[in-house]
């Protein structure tokens, strides 16, 4: 039996998250349409997390990628806290 579209896209999105690539780079590498990818990511994300709520995050790797409005910020262990504050200030003001 073939997996449903929802299951296929859940697997693709999980593969993208594990890859560490930007969405655009992952889509190019895997011959997926960028806007279709965004559609499915948003569709599945809406059901996974209620908007406006925080979700507990367990970090098992040496880096953390935070994405917001198409901007991905990768934070490595031992990062410069002052630099992160400055970057967040700039993003907040934009």
C-alpha positions in Angstrom: 0.0 0.0 0.0 1.3 3.5 -0.9 1.8 6.0 1.9 -0.6 8.9 2.0 0.5 12.3 0.7 0.5 13.5 4.4 2.8 10.7 5.4 5.1 11.3 2.4 5.4 15.0 3.1 6.0 14.3 6.8 8.9 12.1 5.9 10.3 14.7 3.4 10.1 17.5 6.0 11.8 15.3 8.6 14.6 14.5 6.1 15.0 18.2 5.4 15.2 19.1 9.1 17.8 16.4 9.6 19.8 17.5 6.6 20.8 20.9 8.0 20.2 22.4 4.5 18.0 25.5 3.8 14.6 24.6 2.4 15.6 26.0 -1.0 18.9 23.9 -1.1 17.1 20.7 0.1 14.3 21.2 -2.6 16.9 21.7 -5.3 18.9 18.7 -4.2 15.8 16.5 -4.0 13.9 17.8 -7.1 11.0 19.1 -5.0 9.1 22.3 -5.7 10.0 25.0 -3.2 6.5 26.5 -2.9 4.9 23.1 -2.7 7.3 22.2 0.1 6.4 25.4 2.0 2.7 24.5 1.5 3.1 21.1 3.0 5.4 22.3 5.8 2.8 24.9 6.8 -0.1 22.5 6.5 1.5 19.9 8.6 2.9 22.4 11.1 -0.6 23.9 11.7 -1.9 20.6 12.9 1.3 19.7 14.9 1.5 22.9 17.0 -1.2 25.4 18.0 -0.1 28.9 16.9 1.1 31.2 19.6 2.3 28.4 21.9 5.8 27.3 22.8 6.8 23.7 22.4 9.4 22.0 24.5 12.5 21.3 22.6 15.1 18.6 23.3 18.4 19.3 21.6 20.6 16.2 21.0 23.0 17.7 18.5 25.9 20.1 18.8 23.9 22.8 17.0 20.4 24.3 16.9 18.7 25.7 13.8 15.9 28.2 14.4 13.8 29.2 11.4 11.4 32.2 11.4 9.8 33.8 8.3 12.3 32.2 5.9 15.4 33.1 8.0 17.4 30.3 9.4 19.7 30.9 12.3 22.1 28.1 13.2 23.5 28.2 16.8 26.5 26.1 17.6 27.6 25.0 21.1 29.8 27.6 22.6 28.2 30.5 20.6 28.9 34.1 21.5 25.9 35.3 23.5 26.5 39.0 22.9 26.6 38.4 19.1 23.3 36.4 19.3 21.7 39.2 21.3 22.8 41.7 18.6 21.5 39.5 15.7 18.2 39.0 17.5 17.9 42.8 18.0 18.5 43.4 14.4 15.9 40.8 13.3 13.4 42.1 15.8 13.7 45.6 14.5 13.4 44.5 10.8 
